Structures are given as structure tokens and as C-alpha cells.
Amino acid sequence: MAISGIKGFNDILPGEVEKWQHIEATARRVFELYGFAEIRVPILEKTELFCRSIGDSTDIVEKEMYSFTDKGENSVTMRPEGTASVMRAFIEHKLYAADAVAKLYYMGPMFRYERPQKGRYRQFHQIGAEVTGVTDPKVDAQVLTMLCHFFAELGLDEPLLQINSLGCPDCRPQYRQVLKDFLRARLEHLCDDCKRRFETNPLRALDCKSTGCKEATVGAPSVLDHLCAGCNDHFTRTRQHLEAVGTTYSINARMVRGLDYYTRTTFELVTGLLGSQSAVAAGGRYDGLISDLGGPQLPGIGFAMGVERVALLLAEKDFRKRPDLFIAALGESAQNMAFRLMCGLQKEGAAVEIDYEGKSLKSQMRRADKFNASFTLIIGDDELTKGAAGLKNMDEGSQSDVELNVGVIAQRIKG
């Protein structure tokens, strides 16, 4: 009996993987324009890292993490998100000693045990970026502008940027209490998860997708009305910097990120093109996270985007690569010549395909059409005798003879 893959762990096949490569290449190009450097962190971390950073009362830690005890009796977890791992590496390797201001980006798989749905799987992939050591709201605006720039480079008009402020440890406790007082009279209408989180994380009721919670939180007090002077000033100046550089946004006062470490600026890029899974990228400030993990008292801000969801937004675009040349050959001598030319041209940087099985010319040309090759070259006994063959430009429909020489052919097909 054939063995199938695990539910929620997907294969990314040729034809689709080229889209992922384009997304990743675009992220690298754009992020590096803004001074970010790539960091690669392990998939497996100590469970304590995520309990301390994400928060014990979050859905991720309570219900979704892939955690197990290894042979050394250590509790380890397959990373459910990237920020905690990047900050752990930042602290462990003392990157702050050289410069407290670090700009880092990462990409790779994350793991959460939840119900697989469109664009959201148990193994999913994220691209994220983090900035440490800067409290000035200009960096908030730059991070958001970079993220919008990335989507513009992909040619996407959506998603759209929404921002909010969650306050800080000085003003958020007061807002939490005001919100709890509001929700207490409506507890019976909240979903089971929000009832359970009422004492530890009542803000999650504001962005809960259940009908009861949506209705129960209508008219709920806004966090923006309870910001301290410092948080209010930070949010105001962030908006001013976004407007100064032309980064379009809207305010969503009900936005609540699901991780405990967020403070002040929070944001999502949302779209109406993916059904209920509207958030494509999200993030915010985490000014206390680095010190909570045993590092210095340094602020931070970052985001992560779901690659699966970005790929869905690019569903209509074809990123499959075309070979530069397909060589059709008739007869053993011509096939040997085609093979030598192919290998030589590949060393010259040209993508070349041939038929390996000695099929008819008609079959070989069908294969050339399947590859959508930019040029085709047909070699038979006559062409071997002449030392030249007809090179056809498949886009223009024009054809001219070319010497059966690697350098000459390479010059013609590479322009």
C-alpha cells in the first residue's frame, strides 16, 4: 500500500515551487535594500522559549505546539513562529555587542497543530523581519513601508495595511480592566475559548471570529481611548511618518495580535481575496521581549507573512521557467552532437533541453512546445554534414542557420 503524506504537511511541486522562489527572491531583494541581513535559526527549540515569549495563555502554547520529550529528557518544540527563535539567537550570540540596532530577516517552515484550511496548514512557511534597538516611530514606519513595498514589487494591489496600538505595560492594564468590566455582563455570549481567556487575555475577544463574540463586543471600549501620553504620541508620530512617505493605511482599533509580547504598534496586511483567512502578514512592537528572554533591555519590532497565502494571491501568474533552447535530433550521430551542445551551452549559462530517447521529430517538437522553449534547433545528417542547422525563434517565428558551435549558438540565443 502506498504511503501518503501527513495531513496538513504539503508537498510543493514543480510548477508551484517557482512561485515560491519568486516570492523568496523578491523578499531578499527588497529587504536587503532596507539594510536587512538574513539569519537562519533551527526548527527545534526548547519549549520554554515559546512559553516565555508567546505566553502560556495563548492558543499556540495551550493547544497548537508540536512539543515532545527527546531522548535526553528535554522538552523541545518545533517552532510555531520565528520571532522568539531569532531573538534567542540574537541574545545567545550577543549580536547586540557589536551594534544594538540589528536588522534581520528569516524564512522557513513553522509548525502548529490546528485544523488545516485554505492557506493555513500544520506545516506552514513564513518570511519575517525584525529590528532591534530602536524606539523611534520612524522605524515602525520604515518596517511597514518595506512590507508594503514588498507586495508592490509582487504586483499586488492587495493586501491593505491596517494599524493599531496595544499600549504598553503602563497603560494596558487599565484598559484590560475596563474591557473586562464591559465583557463581564456579556460573558454568556462569548465562545468557550474567550470565556476561558477572560481573566488572562480578555483582549482576544475583540478579534474572535465567532458570531457570539462579534455581537458581544459591539460597542466595546477602544484601546486607543486608553493610551498613555507616551503611547499616544508614538502612535501619532508613526502615522505621520507613514503619511509623509505615502504609505497608505487604515486604523483598526479592534486588532489584537495573538501573542503576549506585543506592545504599542501592531499591524496586519489584510485582503478580501482569501475568504476568512484575511491576514496575509502581521506583526508589531515587542519592546519587552528581549529582556524577558534574558537579554539586554532593548526594544524590537517585526512581522511575519504566510508564504502559502501570498502564493494564493499570485494564483493567476505563471512563474515556470522557460528553457532557452530545445535541440531536436534525428539519428544517433545527431543525438550525440545534441548532447555535447547541450552540455557546452549549459556551462555557458543557457538552459537547454533535449530528447533522450530517439523519438520522432514530431514527438520531439511536441516536447519542445511543452517546455515552451524560446528557441529550437533541429539536427539531422544534413545538418551534421553542413556543420550548421536552422535555429528558430519560437516567439517571433523567424528562423536562420547557425553554426553548430557552442559559442556561436550561445551568443544567438542569449542575445
N, C-alpha and C positions, 0 to 999 in steps of 0.2 A: 504494500500500500504506500502511495506517495506521501511524503511528509510535507505539510503545508506550513506557512509562516504563522507566527503568533498573532492573535487578534490585536489590532492597534499598532503593530510593528510592520511598517510598509516597505516594500522594495521600490526603489526609484529607478525606473528603466530607461534605456536609451530612447531618445525622443522626448522624454521629460527631463532627464538629468541635464541636458543642455540649457534648459530654462533656469535650473538651479545654479548652474555655473555662471550664467549671465547675471543673476541676482547677486551672487557672491562677489563676482568681479566688479560689479558696479559699486557694491558696498566698500570694497577695498579701495577702489579709486577715489570715491567721494570722501570717505572717512580720512584717508591719508592727506587729502587736500586741506583738511582741518587740523592736521597735526597729530592724528591718532596712530598708534602703533599696535600691531596685533599681539595678543597674548593667547597661549593655548594652555588650558587647565585640564586636569584629569576628569574623567567621567565619575569616578568613585571618590567620595569624601567621607569623613567621619560624620555620623548622623548628628552629632552635637552642633556642627557648623550650621546646619539648616534650622535646628530647633532654636538656637540662639539668635539667628539673623532673621528668619522669616517669621517666627513667633509660634509658640505652642498652640495657640487658639485658632490658627488659620486652617482652612480646609486642606491645604497642601500637607502640612505636618500631621494633622489629625487623621486624614483619610487617604491621601494620594501618593505618599512617597514609597518608592521601592527600597525598603530597608531590610537588612538581614545581618546575621552574625557570621563573621568569617571564621576561618579555621584558627585564628589567633584569639578568638572570643571577643573581637572588636565589633561594635555596631557600626556598620557602614551603610551608605545610601548612594544610589545612583542619582546624580544631581538633578533636581527638579527645576532649577533655574540657574542663571550664570553669575549674577552679581556677587553672591556670597562667596563662590569659588574664586572669582577674580580678586575680591578684597582679601580673602585668606592668603592668596599668593602675594598680593601687594604688601601685606604685613609680614608674612614669613620671610620674604626675600629682601625686606627693608628697602623697597623701591623708593620710599619717601626720603631716605637718607640722601640720595643724590638730588632729588627735586620733589618737594611735596605736591607739586602740580603734575599729575600724571594723566595722560590721555590714552586710554586702552580700548581696543575693541576685540571681540571674540566671535566665533561662530562654531556651531556644532550641535549634537543631539542632546536633548533633555528628556526626562522620564517622569511621567505621572500616571498613576493608576486611576483613570477616570473613564467614563463611558465614551468610546470613540464616536466622533461625529465629524461632519464635513469640516475639513481644515484643522481638526483637533484630534490628535492621536496619542497613544500611550508612549510611543517614542515620537517626539516631535523635534523640530530643529529651530534654533534661534540664532539671530545675529544681533549682537548687542554692543553697546559702547558705554564707557564710564569715564568720568572726570573727577579727580580728587583735588583737594587743597584750595578750592576757590569758593567763596561765599557770594561774591558779586553777582547780581542777577544778569549781568551781561553773559555769563557762561551758560545760564539757563536758556537765554535767548539763542545763543550760538548752537547749543545742542539741539534745540527744537528746529532751528533753521537748517542745520545739517541734515536732520531726519527728513524734513520736507524736501530739501534739495535732492536727497537720495531717491525719493519717489518721483520727483520731477524728471530725474535722469532715466528712470524706467519708463517714462512716457505716460504716467498715471495721473489723471486729474483727481481721483480719489486714492487714498483716504484723506479725510479732512481733520485738521488739528483741533482738539478740544483741550482746554486747560482748566485747572482749579488750584486752590491752595488748601492743604490739610492742616495748616498751622504748625505749631511747634510744641515741645513739652511744656511750655509756659501757658499757652492759651488753649490747647486742645482738650485738656482735662475738663475745663469749664464747659466747653462745647459738648463733650461727651455726656456730661451730666444733664445739660439742657435737652439733648436729644433723647436720653434715657427717660427723662420726665415726660417728654412728648410721646414716646413709644409705649410707656408703661400702660397707658389706658387703651392701647391698641394691640397688646401682646397676643390676644387670642386670634387675631387676624394674620399674624406673621407665620411664615413657614417654620417647620421644625428646626431647620438649621439656624434661622435667625433668632428663634426663641432660645436655643441653646447658647448662642453667641451674645445674647442680650447683655449679660454682665461683663463679658470680657472684650467684646468687639462689636458694640452696637452700630457703629458706622456702616457695617456691611449691609444692613437692611436697606440703605439708601440706593444701592446699585443691584439689589437682588432682583432676579428676573421673574420670580413667582408673582402671579396676579395679586394674591393677597397682600404681599409686601409692597407692591407698587401702589395699591389702593390705600394701604395703611400709612404710607409715608407721604401721601399728598399733603402739602402744606407744612411739611417738616421744617424746622428752623434750619437756616443755611449756615454752613461753616464760615462763609465769607463775612457774615454779620458778627462773628465772634473772634476774629483775628486780633492778636495784639498789635501794637503800633509797629513793631519790627516786621512782623509777617505781612501786615497790610502794605507797608512801604515796599517790601521785597516783591510782592505780587504786582503792585502798581508799576514798579520800575521794570519788571520782567515784561509786562505788556507794552510799556513804552519802547523798550528796545526791539521787541518783535515788530511793532508798527514802524519803527524807524528804518528797518531793513526790508519792509514789505512782506513779512511772513504772516499770512492770514491765519486767524484763529477765531474760535468762539469760546465762551466761558460755559462750563458745565458744572454747576455748583453741587450736583449730586454725585459727581465722580468720586469713587472711593477705591483706591487700589487694595488688592487683597493681601499685601504683605505688610507686616507691622513696622518695618524700618522706614517707611516713607514719611517725610516732613515737608512742609511748605509746598513748593511747586510740584504738582502732579499733572500728568497729561496722557492722552490717548489719541491715536490716529484711527478714526472710525470710518466705516463705509456701509452703505446700504446694499452692497452688491453680494454679500455673503450670508444673507439671512440673519439668524440670531447671533452668529459669530461676527459681530460688527467691529471689534477691536483688532486691528492688524499689528499695531505697535503700541507700546505703553511704557511708562516709567515715571521717574520723579526724583526729588532730592532725598538723600538719606544721610543727613548731617551727623547722626549719632552712631551709625553702623560700624564705622572703622574702630572707634574706641570700644564699642560693645564687644567686638571680636578680639580685643586685646591690643589694638594698635594705638597710634597717637590720636589726639583729638583733632581730626581733620574732617572737613565736610566732603560730600560727594554728591554727584548727580549722574543718572544714567538711564538707559532704556533697553528694551529688547523687542524684537519683532519676530513674528512667526513666519518662517520661510514658506511653510505649506500654504498659509493664507495669502502671502504675497504672490506665490506661484499661481494660485487660483485667480487672482486679479489679472494675471497675464495669460489666461487660458486661450485667448484668441490669437496669440502671437506664436510663431514658429521659430525656434532658435536652433533647429538642427543645422549642423554644418554641412556645406556642400564640398565635395571633392573638387579640386582644381581641374583634374583630368581623369577621364576613364580611357584606358587603352584596350581596344578590341583586337584580338589577334587570331589569325586563321593558319593553322598548321604548327607543327612542333617548333620549327625554327623561329617562326614569328612569335610564338608564345615565350620562347627563351629570350628573345630580344625585348619583348614587352616587360618581362620580369626584370631584366637588367636596367631598362629605362626607368621602371617604377622605383627600384631601389636607389638609383642615382638621383632621381628627381626628389625623392623624399629627403635625401641628405641635403638637397639644396633648399629645403623648406616648402616643397609643394606637396599637397595632399593628392595622392594618386591611387586609383583602384584598377584592378584587372579581373578578368575571369580566370579561375584556376583549373577549370575542368574541361576546357576544349570544346565548349558548346558552340552551336551555330551562330553565325553573325547576327541573325535576327534575335536570338536569345540574349546575346551579349549586349545588343543595343537596348533591349528592354531593361536590362540590368543598369545600363548607363542612365536611362530615364528614371529608374527607381532611385538611383543615387542623386539625381538632379545635378550631374556633373557640369561644370562650367564649360569644359572643352571635351571633345572626344577625338581620339586618334585611332585610325584603323590600319593595321599592319597585316599584309599578306606576302606571298612570294614576290610579287611585282615590286612592292614597296621595299623589300629587303634588297632586291637587285638594284633598284634606283638609289637606295640609301636615303629615301625621303618618303613622306606619307602625308595624306591630307589631314590637316588639323582644323576641326570645325568648332566655331564659337557657337555654343548652343543657345545663347541668349539673342545673338544677332542673326543667326542663321547663315553666317558667312563662312567660307572655307578657303584655305590656301595651303600649299605644300610647305612642309617644314623638314629640315634635315633631321635624320634620326640620331641626334646628338643631344646629350643631357643639357649642356649649357645653352644650346640654341632653343630647345623646347622650353626650358625654364624661363628664359627671357621673354618668350612669346606669351606664355600662359600667366606669368606674373606681371606682365605689362611693363 
